[in-house]
């Protein structure tokens, strides 16, 4: 949701808002289904005693629900709000 709010354009561009929402949802979907792959280390890395790239100190979650139900619902709600604001500003401009 935070990433969408940072990337969302002004409310007058509904098509762009929908594209940004779709891209953010796709990013988090693919991130969640591929995150576990970042925690797996191949056997060749285990041959060394020390590796600067080990994952011992990476405490991030590595199994996610790929559907992101609450986050995607809030993005959808925000898209509706922004698209309504965009329609309202166009109507106000045309009445003036």
PyMOL commands that place a pseudoatom at each C-alpha (Angstrom):
pseudoatom trace, name=CA, resn=UNK, resi=1, chain=A, elem=C, hetatm=0, pos=[0.000, 0.000, 0.000]
pseudoatom trace, name=CA, resn=UNK, resi=2, chain=A, elem=C, hetatm=0, pos=[2.797, 2.400, 0.893]
pseudoatom trace, name=CA, resn=UNK, resi=3, chain=A, elem=C, hetatm=0, pos=[4.574, 1.743, -2.410]
pseudoatom trace, name=CA, resn=UNK, resi=4, chain=A, elem=C, hetatm=0, pos=[1.353, 2.437, -4.303]
pseudoatom trace, name=CA, resn=UNK, resi=5, chain=A, elem=C, hetatm=0, pos=[0.798, 5.731, -2.481]
pseudoatom trace, name=CA, resn=UNK, resi=6, chain=A, elem=C, hetatm=0, pos=[4.331, 6.836, -3.317]
pseudoatom trace, name=CA, resn=UNK, resi=7, chain=A, elem=C, hetatm=0, pos=[3.964, 5.950, -6.996]
pseudoatom trace, name=CA, resn=UNK, resi=8, chain=A, elem=C, hetatm=0, pos=[0.357, 7.065, -7.560]
pseudoatom trace, name=CA, resn=UNK, resi=9, chain=A, elem=C, hetatm=0, pos=[-0.004, 10.017, -9.938]
pseudoatom trace, name=CA, resn=UNK, resi=10, chain=A, elem=C, hetatm=0, pos=[-2.450, 12.919, -9.492]
pseudoatom trace, name=CA, resn=UNK, resi=11, chain=A, elem=C, hetatm=0, pos=[-6.085, 11.755, -9.346]
pseudoatom trace, name=CA, resn=UNK, resi=12, chain=A, elem=C, hetatm=0, pos=[-6.975, 13.188, -12.753]
pseudoatom trace, name=CA, resn=UNK, resi=13, chain=A, elem=C, hetatm=0, pos=[-5.218, 10.349, -14.611]
pseudoatom trace, name=CA, resn=UNK, resi=14, chain=A, elem=C, hetatm=0, pos=[-7.395, 7.295, -13.947]
pseudoatom trace, name=CA, resn=UNK, resi=15, chain=A, elem=C, hetatm=0, pos=[-5.735, 5.024, -16.501]
pseudoatom trace, name=CA, resn=UNK, resi=16, chain=A, elem=C, hetatm=0, pos=[-2.283, 5.720, -15.075]
pseudoatom trace, name=CA, resn=UNK, resi=17, chain=A, elem=C, hetatm=0, pos=[-3.558, 5.080, -11.532]
pseudoatom trace, name=CA, resn=UNK, resi=18, chain=A, elem=C, hetatm=0, pos=[-4.872, 1.686, -12.633]
pseudoatom trace, name=CA, resn=UNK, resi=19, chain=A, elem=C, hetatm=0, pos=[-1.558, 0.846, -14.309]
pseudoatom trace, name=CA, resn=UNK, resi=20, chain=A, elem=C, hetatm=0, pos=[0.439, 1.788, -11.206]
pseudoatom trace, name=CA, resn=UNK, resi=21, chain=A, elem=C, hetatm=0, pos=[-1.887, -0.272, -8.999]
pseudoatom trace, name=CA, resn=UNK, resi=22, chain=A, elem=C, hetatm=0, pos=[-1.555, -3.252, -11.337]
pseudoatom trace, name=CA, resn=UNK, resi=23, chain=A, elem=C, hetatm=0, pos=[2.259, -2.994, -11.408]
pseudoatom trace, name=CA, resn=UNK, resi=24, chain=A, elem=C, hetatm=0, pos=[2.494, -2.725, -7.614]
pseudoatom trace, name=CA, resn=UNK, resi=25, chain=A, elem=C, hetatm=0, pos=[0.231, -5.757, -7.192]
pseudoatom trace, name=CA, resn=UNK, resi=26, chain=A, elem=C, hetatm=0, pos=[2.287, -7.768, -9.711]
pseudoatom trace, name=CA, resn=UNK, resi=27, chain=A, elem=C, hetatm=0, pos=[5.549, -6.794, -8.024]
pseudoatom trace, name=CA, resn=UNK, resi=28, chain=A, elem=C, hetatm=0, pos=[4.410, -7.925, -4.587]
pseudoatom trace, name=CA, resn=UNK, resi=29, chain=A, elem=C, hetatm=0, pos=[2.856, -11.108, -5.995]
pseudoatom trace, name=CA, resn=UNK, resi=30, chain=A, elem=C, hetatm=0, pos=[6.067, -12.167, -7.698]
pseudoatom trace, name=CA, resn=UNK, resi=31, chain=A, elem=C, hetatm=0, pos=[8.177, -11.004, -4.758]
pseudoatom trace, name=CA, resn=UNK, resi=32, chain=A, elem=C, hetatm=0, pos=[6.154, -13.181, -2.393]
pseudoatom trace, name=CA, resn=UNK, resi=33, chain=A, elem=C, hetatm=0, pos=[6.309, -16.297, -4.562]
pseudoatom trace, name=CA, resn=UNK, resi=34, chain=A, elem=C, hetatm=0, pos=[10.061, -15.923, -5.114]
pseudoatom trace, name=CA, resn=UNK, resi=35, chain=A, elem=C, hetatm=0, pos=[11.246, -14.627, -1.721]
pseudoatom trace, name=CA, resn=UNK, resi=36, chain=A, elem=C, hetatm=0, pos=[12.075, -18.090, -0.372]
pseudoatom trace, name=CA, resn=UNK, resi=37, chain=A, elem=C, hetatm=0, pos=[14.568, -18.569, -3.202]
pseudoatom trace, name=CA, resn=UNK, resi=38, chain=A, elem=C, hetatm=0, pos=[16.728, -15.778, -1.781]
pseudoatom trace, name=CA, resn=UNK, resi=39, chain=A, elem=C, hetatm=0, pos=[17.219, -17.681, 1.472]
pseudoatom trace, name=CA, resn=UNK, resi=40, chain=A, elem=C, hetatm=0, pos=[18.487, -20.912, -0.085]
pseudoatom trace, name=CA, resn=UNK, resi=41, chain=A, elem=C, hetatm=0, pos=[22.236, -21.276, -0.364]
pseudoatom trace, name=CA, resn=UNK, resi=42, chain=A, elem=C, hetatm=0, pos=[23.770, -23.742, -2.794]
pseudoatom trace, name=CA, resn=UNK, resi=43, chain=A, elem=C, hetatm=0, pos=[26.150, -26.404, -1.423]
pseudoatom trace, name=CA, resn=UNK, resi=44, chain=A, elem=C, hetatm=0, pos=[29.189, -24.712, -2.937]
pseudoatom trace, name=CA, resn=UNK, resi=45, chain=A, elem=C, hetatm=0, pos=[28.736, -21.739, -0.605]
pseudoatom trace, name=CA, resn=UNK, resi=46, chain=A, elem=C, hetatm=0, pos=[28.739, -24.048, 2.412]
pseudoatom trace, name=CA, resn=UNK, resi=47, chain=A, elem=C, hetatm=0, pos=[32.235, -25.299, 1.577]
pseudoatom trace, name=CA, resn=UNK, resi=48, chain=A, elem=C, hetatm=0, pos=[33.821, -22.123, 2.940]
pseudoatom trace, name=CA, resn=UNK, resi=49, chain=A, elem=C, hetatm=0, pos=[34.053, -21.393, 6.646]
pseudoatom trace, name=CA, resn=UNK, resi=50, chain=A, elem=C, hetatm=0, pos=[33.127, -17.756, 6.184]
pseudoatom trace, name=CA, resn=UNK, resi=51, chain=A, elem=C, hetatm=0, pos=[30.952, -16.110, 3.600]
pseudoatom trace, name=CA, resn=UNK, resi=52, chain=A, elem=C, hetatm=0, pos=[30.135, -12.402, 3.579]
pseudoatom trace, name=CA, resn=UNK, resi=53, chain=A, elem=C, hetatm=0, pos=[26.902, -13.242, 1.794]
pseudoatom trace, name=CA, resn=UNK, resi=54, chain=A, elem=C, hetatm=0, pos=[25.369, -15.665, 4.292]
pseudoatom trace, name=CA, resn=UNK, resi=55, chain=A, elem=C, hetatm=0, pos=[21.796, -15.225, 5.448]
pseudoatom trace, name=CA, resn=UNK, resi=56, chain=A, elem=C, hetatm=0, pos=[22.292, -15.628, 9.180]
pseudoatom trace, name=CA, resn=UNK, resi=57, chain=A, elem=C, hetatm=0, pos=[21.467, -12.005, 9.930]
pseudoatom trace, name=CA, resn=UNK, resi=58, chain=A, elem=C, hetatm=0, pos=[18.641, -11.648, 7.425]
pseudoatom trace, name=CA, resn=UNK, resi=59, chain=A, elem=C, hetatm=0, pos=[15.619, -11.765, 9.715]
pseudoatom trace, name=CA, resn=UNK, resi=60, chain=A, elem=C, hetatm=0, pos=[13.046, -10.876, 7.078]
pseudoatom trace, name=CA, resn=UNK, resi=61, chain=A, elem=C, hetatm=0, pos=[10.066, -13.105, 6.594]
pseudoatom trace, name=CA, resn=UNK, resi=62, chain=A, elem=C, hetatm=0, pos=[10.528, -15.532, 3.701]
pseudoatom trace, name=CA, resn=UNK, resi=63, chain=A, elem=C, hetatm=0, pos=[7.107, -17.151, 3.362]
pseudoatom trace, name=CA, resn=UNK, resi=64, chain=A, elem=C, hetatm=0, pos=[4.301, -14.803, 2.317]
pseudoatom trace, name=CA, resn=UNK, resi=65, chain=A, elem=C, hetatm=0, pos=[0.683, -15.171, 1.359]
pseudoatom trace, name=CA, resn=UNK, resi=66, chain=A, elem=C, hetatm=0, pos=[0.932, -14.382, -2.363]
pseudoatom trace, name=CA, resn=UNK, resi=67, chain=A, elem=C, hetatm=0, pos=[-2.651, -13.122, -2.518]
pseudoatom trace, name=CA, resn=UNK, resi=68, chain=A, elem=C, hetatm=0, pos=[-2.008, -10.210, -0.106]
pseudoatom trace, name=CA, resn=UNK, resi=69, chain=A, elem=C, hetatm=0, pos=[-5.776, -9.905, 0.573]
pseudoatom trace, name=CA, resn=UNK, resi=70, chain=A, elem=C, hetatm=0, pos=[-5.824, -6.938, 2.951]
pseudoatom trace, name=CA, resn=UNK, resi=71, chain=A, elem=C, hetatm=0, pos=[-3.128, -4.944, 1.150]
pseudoatom trace, name=CA, resn=UNK, resi=72, chain=A, elem=C, hetatm=0, pos=[-4.584, -5.469, -2.331]
pseudoatom trace, name=CA, resn=UNK, resi=73, chain=A, elem=C, hetatm=0, pos=[-8.077, -4.616, -1.065]
pseudoatom trace, name=CA, resn=UNK, resi=74, chain=A, elem=C, hetatm=0, pos=[-6.808, -1.351, 0.396]
pseudoatom trace, name=CA, resn=UNK, resi=75, chain=A, elem=C, hetatm=0, pos=[-5.033, -0.532, -2.887]
pseudoatom trace, name=CA, resn=UNK, resi=76, chain=A, elem=C, hetatm=0, pos=[-8.297, -1.190, -4.753]
pseudoatom trace, name=CA, resn=UNK, resi=77, chain=A, elem=C, hetatm=0, pos=[-10.174, 1.038, -2.350]
pseudoatom trace, name=CA, resn=UNK, resi=78, chain=A, elem=C, hetatm=0, pos=[-7.605, 3.799, -2.769]
pseudoatom trace, name=CA, resn=UNK, resi=79, chain=A, elem=C, hetatm=0, pos=[-7.805, 3.514, -6.574]
pseudoatom trace, name=CA, resn=UNK, resi=80, chain=A, elem=C, hetatm=0, pos=[-11.574, 4.007, -6.370]
pseudoatom trace, name=CA, resn=UNK, resi=81, chain=A, elem=C, hetatm=0, pos=[-11.146, 7.047, -4.128]
pseudoatom trace, name=CA, resn=UNK, resi=82, chain=A, elem=C, hetatm=0, pos=[-8.547, 8.592, -6.423]
pseudoatom trace, name=CA, resn=UNK, resi=83, chain=A, elem=C, hetatm=0, pos=[-10.613, 7.938, -9.543]
pseudoatom trace, name=CA, resn=UNK, resi=84, chain=A, elem=C, hetatm=0, pos=[-13.672, 9.537, -7.890]
pseudoatom trace, name=CA, resn=UNK, resi=85, chain=A, elem=C, hetatm=0, pos=[-11.581, 12.582, -6.975]
pseudoatom trace, name=CA, resn=UNK, resi=86, chain=A, elem=C, hetatm=0, pos=[-10.424, 12.813, -10.568]
pseudoatom trace, name=CA, resn=UNK, resi=87, chain=A, elem=C, hetatm=0, pos=[-14.013, 12.737, -11.834]
pseudoatom trace, name=CA, resn=UNK, resi=88, chain=A, elem=C, hetatm=0, pos=[-15.053, 15.358, -9.297]
pseudoatom trace, name=CA, resn=UNK, resi=89, chain=A, elem=C, hetatm=0, pos=[-12.302, 17.771, -10.359]
pseudoatom trace, name=CA, resn=UNK, resi=90, chain=A, elem=C, hetatm=0, pos=[-13.259, 17.428, -14.020]
pseudoatom trace, name=CA, resn=UNK, resi=91, chain=A, elem=C, hetatm=0, pos=[-16.911, 18.137, -13.275]
pseudoatom trace, name=CA, resn=UNK, resi=92, chain=A, elem=C, hetatm=0, pos=[-16.029, 21.205, -11.213]
pseudoatom trace, name=CA, resn=UNK, resi=93, chain=A, elem=C, hetatm=0, pos=[-13.836, 22.561, -14.004]
pseudoatom trace, name=CA, resn=UNK, resi=94, chain=A, elem=C, hetatm=0, pos=[-16.540, 22.091, -16.608]
pseudoatom trace, name=CA, resn=UNK, resi=95, chain=A, elem=C, hetatm=0, pos=[-19.167, 23.871, -14.457]
pseudoatom trace, name=CA, resn=UNK, resi=96, chain=A, elem=C, hetatm=0, pos=[-16.969, 26.947, -14.032]
for i in range(1, 96): cmd.bond("trace and resi %d" % i, "trace and resi %d" % (i + 1))
show_as sticks, trace
zoom trace
